[in-house]
Structures are given as C-alpha cells and as structure tokens.
Amino acid sequence: MIRALALAAALLAPAAHAGEWRPLDPSQTLVIETTKGPIVVEMRPDFAPLAVERIKLLAREGVYDGLLFHRVVDHFVDQTGNPNNKDGGVSRHPDLAPEFTFRMKQPQSAAVVSRSSDAISGFVGATPFAAASDIELQRNPQAGRLAWGAYCPGVAGMGRQAAETTANSEIFFMREASRRLDRDYTVWGTVVQGLDVVRAMTVGEPPANPDKMIKVRLAADLPPAERPRIEVLDEHSAAFRTLVEQVRAAKGADFTVCDIQVPTRPAP
C-alpha cells in the first residue's frame, strides 16, 4: 500500500508549478555510485550536524570508496560504511556523540502533515520528522520544540554498537519504515534519488555477493556538469499540501508521515 501511495505521489508531482520545485544544495548533497546504480542523499545538518560533518569528511578522504553493503536485511535496512566491511569497524576518527533529537526553533521551517494531542509529524526538506506536541512546546517555548527524524523508507541513519556514543563511520539506508529506531539512531538525511537502488541491494547478513559503494562524493566537490540535476517538491507548496490530503484520504485513520515520499523530478 505504501509503495502504491508513493506512486500516486509521483503522478501528482508534474501538476506542481515550476515555482513549487526547489534545487538541491550541492553542499548538503551526497552522491553515492553503487554497483546497483546511483543513490543521492539530501543531508540534514539541522538534524545532526556532527554526523553530516563526519560523512562529508569521510567522503572527502575516500574512506567510503569501495566499501561493501555488509548487512542487508529485506524490508529493513542496507548497512555499509565500515572500513573492515563488517559490523564494528570504525574510521580513524573518534566516535560521535548521539544526535537522536534536535530542537526545532523555527516552526515555519517545517511542513506539518499530522497534528494530535500528543505529537506532530511532517517534513524538513525531504526528511520526515516527528516532534513533541503543541502542549509540550508551551512548557518551554524558548527552547524550541523537541523533534527527531522518523525512520521512514529512504531515511539515512548512523550505525553504532550497543553504546549510544559509538557512531563513527557506519551508515544505513531504510528499505522500509521501522519507527522503533526513532530516537535511538541518528538521522542525517534522506534518499531523494535511488530508493529503488536501496531496495535492489543483495540481501544477506552478510550477502554472499555483496554490492558496494564504488564512489562517494559531495555534490559540491563534483564539476557542475557532473552534479545530480534533481529538483525536489517544496514541502511548503500548495502541490505538496494537495498530495498530503490525497494520501491522507486514501489511508484514513492509518495515515502516518511514512506514507509520504517527497516527489523529485529531473531539473529542467
């Protein structure tokens, strides 16, 4: 059902006006060439500044080039990014503090798609989030609303060991939603192109013939002609609001933020 709704979203996207699409920021776009095709991730330093800084550093050092998708669980995750191609491998850099939550101090920066007495959910850019309720916010509005990334299909997270302070170089991509990971693993972005590639990775723990990341680059470090030419539907646009209402009507009481995937299109 979720994939059918995602298809409906893609069909709705062309109805958006030209001004309702936005370009990707090359300084916050990760381009991953894999054996199954390209994956493009819109990174969110406003969710996880330390994780995004680390991923940029490792990409620029070439650490990610050639690493295997060493654990791929169907309907769950693709894991990669460990220099030893196994769980537990780390880079030469120190482990990171957890960034499971963040403070949303500017509500206008988020597009809310659901609001209830106990929580809200929506999007910042293409990345889904959940957050504390309006009532909770009123208790300390100066601090901002407590929010966290929602582990929906395509969301990118930082892997770690048992201790919460052990995120280092491992990254993973969600094949499907798994909200039990919310507030337990750092969200650092969302796949805006290549979710089909994520879902096509060879499954196994480890896979018998694993796929790999061939090259990982920051779009800003690529020549302009080689950067992904992708536009993302503005989450504040009328077209996006229409999409949300149509998906909400189709799902009814079962609607969640994970039923929406923000549409993209080739840049004109």
C-alpha positions in Angstrom: 0.0 0.0 0.0 2.8 2.4 0.9 4.5 1.9 -2.5 1.2 2.5 -4.3 0.8 5.8 -2.5 4.3 6.7 -3.3 3.5 6.1 -7.0 0.4 8.3 -6.6 2.6 11.0 -5.2 4.9 10.7 -8.2 2.0 11.0 -10.6 0.8 14.2 -8.7 4.2 15.8 -8.9 4.0 17.0 -12.5 0.9 19.1 -11.6 3.1 21.3 -9.5 4.0 24.7 -10.8 7.6 25.5 -11.7 8.0 27.7 -8.7 6.9 24.9 -6.3 10.1 22.9 -7.0 13.5 23.6 -5.4 17.0 22.6 -6.4 19.3 20.6 -4.1 22.0 22.4 -2.2 25.3 20.9 -3.6 27.0 21.5 -0.2 24.4 19.2 1.5 24.0 16.6 -1.2 25.8 13.2 -1.1 26.3 11.3 -4.3 26.9 7.6 -4.0 27.8 5.5 -7.0 27.0 1.8 -6.3 27.1 -1.4 -8.1 23.3 -1.2 -8.5 23.1 2.4 -9.5 23.3 5.9 -8.1 21.9 7.0 -4.7 21.5 10.7 -4.0 21.0 11.8 -0.4 19.9 15.2 0.9 21.7 15.7 4.2 20.3 17.5 7.2 22.9 19.2 9.4 20.0 20.8 11.2 19.1 17.3 12.5 22.6 16.0 13.0 25.5 18.5 12.5 28.2 16.1 13.8 27.1 13.2 11.7 26.8 15.3 8.5 30.3 16.8 9.1 31.7 13.3 9.6 30.2 11.9 6.5 31.5 14.8 4.4 35.0 14.3 5.9 35.0 10.5 5.2 33.7 11.1 1.7 36.4 13.6 1.0 39.1 11.3 2.5 37.9 8.5 0.2 37.1 6.2 3.1 33.8 5.1 1.7 35.0 4.3 -1.8 34.8 0.5 -2.4 33.1 -0.4 0.9 30.6 -3.2 0.9 27.0 -3.3 1.9 27.9 -5.8 4.5 24.5 -6.3 6.0 21.3 -6.0 4.0 18.0 -7.1 5.6 15.0 -7.1 3.3 12.1 -4.8 4.4 14.5 -3.2 6.8 18.0 -1.7 6.1 21.1 -1.6 4.0 24.3 -1.2 6.1 27.6 0.0 4.9 30.5 2.4 5.7 32.7 0.2 8.0 36.3 0.2 6.7 36.6 -3.5 7.7 33.3 -4.4 5.8 31.9 -5.9 9.0 29.8 -4.7 11.9 32.1 -2.9 14.4 34.6 -1.4 12.0 35.4 2.3 12.5 37.4 5.1 10.9 40.5 6.6 12.4 38.3 9.4 13.8 36.8 9.5 17.3 33.3 8.2 17.9 30.4 10.7 17.8 28.0 11.8 20.4 24.4 10.8 19.8 22.2 13.2 17.9 18.9 11.4 18.3 16.9 14.6 18.8 17.1 18.2 17.9 15.3 21.5 18.8 13.1 23.0 16.2 13.1 26.7 17.0 11.5 27.9 13.7 8.2 26.2 13.1 7.9 27.8 9.7 10.9 25.8 8.6 8.8 22.6 8.9 5.8 21.3 7.0 3.4 19.6 9.4 1.4 16.8 7.9 -0.2 15.5 11.1 -1.1 17.0 14.5 -2.6 15.3 17.5 -2.8 15.9 21.2 0.5 14.1 21.8 2.7 14.8 18.8 3.2 16.3 15.4 4.9 15.0 12.3 6.0 16.4 9.0 9.0 17.2 6.8 12.0 19.5 6.8 13.1 19.4 3.2 12.6 15.8 2.1 13.3 14.3 5.6 10.4 13.2 7.7 10.3 14.0 11.4 8.2 13.6 14.5 8.1 16.1 17.4 6.6 17.0 20.7 3.0 18.3 20.9 1.9 21.9 21.0 1.2 21.4 24.7 4.7 20.2 25.3 6.1 23.2 23.4 4.2 25.7 25.5 6.0 24.5 28.6 9.3 25.9 27.3 8.8 27.7 24.0 12.2 29.4 24.2 14.0 26.1 24.0 12.2 25.1 20.8 10.2 22.0 20.0 11.9 18.7 20.7 12.0 16.8 17.4 13.6 13.7 15.9 14.0 12.1 12.5 11.4 9.5 11.6 12.7 6.2 10.2 10.6 6.0 7.0 11.6 4.5 3.7 14.7 6.1 2.3 15.8 7.7 5.5 19.6 7.6 6.2 20.9 6.9 9.7 24.2 6.4 11.5 25.1 2.9 12.6 26.6 2.2 16.0 27.4 -0.5 18.5 25.4 -1.1 21.7 26.6 2.1 23.4 24.9 5.2 22.2 28.2 7.0 21.9 29.7 4.7 19.3 28.5 6.1 15.9 31.6 6.6 13.8 31.6 5.8 10.0 28.8 3.2 9.5 25.7 4.4 7.7 22.5 2.7 6.7 19.5 3.3 4.5 15.9 2.3 5.2 14.3 -0.1 2.7 11.0 0.3 4.5 9.8 2.1 7.6 10.9 1.0 11.1 9.8 3.5 13.6 11.3 1.6 16.5 14.6 3.2 15.5 13.3 6.7 16.2 15.3 8.5 19.0 17.7 5.5 19.1 19.8 6.1 16.0 20.9 9.4 14.5 19.1 10.5 11.3 21.3 12.5 9.0 19.3 12.7 5.7 17.0 11.1 3.2 17.5 9.4 -0.2 15.9 11.7 -2.9 17.0 9.6 -5.8 17.7 5.9 -5.8 15.3 4.3 -3.3 14.8 1.7 -5.9 18.6 1.1 -5.8 18.5 0.8 -2.0 15.8 -1.8 -2.3 17.7 -3.7 -5.0 20.9 -4.3 -2.9 21.7 -8.0 -2.5 20.3 -9.3 0.8 22.3 -11.2 3.4 24.0 -11.0 6.8 26.5 -10.8 5.1 25.4 -11.2 1.5 27.1 -14.0 -0.5 28.0 -11.5 -3.2 27.6 -8.1 -1.6 27.1 -4.8 -3.5 29.4 -1.9 -2.8 29.8 1.8 -2.8 32.1 2.5 -5.7 32.5 6.2 -5.2 31.0 8.6 -2.6 31.3 12.3 -3.2 29.8 15.6 -2.0 28.0 17.2 -5.0 29.8 20.5 -4.3 33.1 18.7 -4.9 32.0 17.5 -8.4 32.3 19.6 -11.5 28.9 21.3 -12.1 28.2 19.2 -15.2 28.5 16.0 -13.1 26.2 17.1 -10.3 22.8 15.5 -10.0 20.2 17.5 -11.8 17.3 17.0 -9.5 14.6 19.2 -8.1 12.5 18.4 -5.0 8.9 19.4 -4.5 8.8 22.2 -1.9 7.2 20.9 1.2 5.6 24.2 1.8 4.0 24.4 -1.6 0.3 24.1 -2.5 1.1 21.0 -4.6 2.6 19.3 -1.6 -0.3 20.1 0.6 -2.6 18.6 -2.0 -0.5 15.5 -2.2 -0.7 15.1 1.6 -4.5 15.5 1.6 -4.9 12.9 -1.1 -2.7 10.3 0.6 -4.4 11.1 4.0 -7.8 10.4 2.3 -6.6 7.2 0.9 -5.1 5.9 4.1 -7.7 7.2 6.5 -7.1 6.6 10.2 -3.9 4.6 9.4 -2.2 7.6 7.8 1.4 8.4 9.1 4.2 10.6 7.9 5.9 7.5 6.4 3.1 7.2 3.8 4.5 10.3 2.1 7.7 10.4 0.0 8.5 13.9 -1.2 8.5 13.9 -5.0 11.5 14.7 -7.1 12.0 15.4 -10.9 14.8 16.0 -13.3 15.8 19.6 -13.3 14.7 21.4 -16.5 
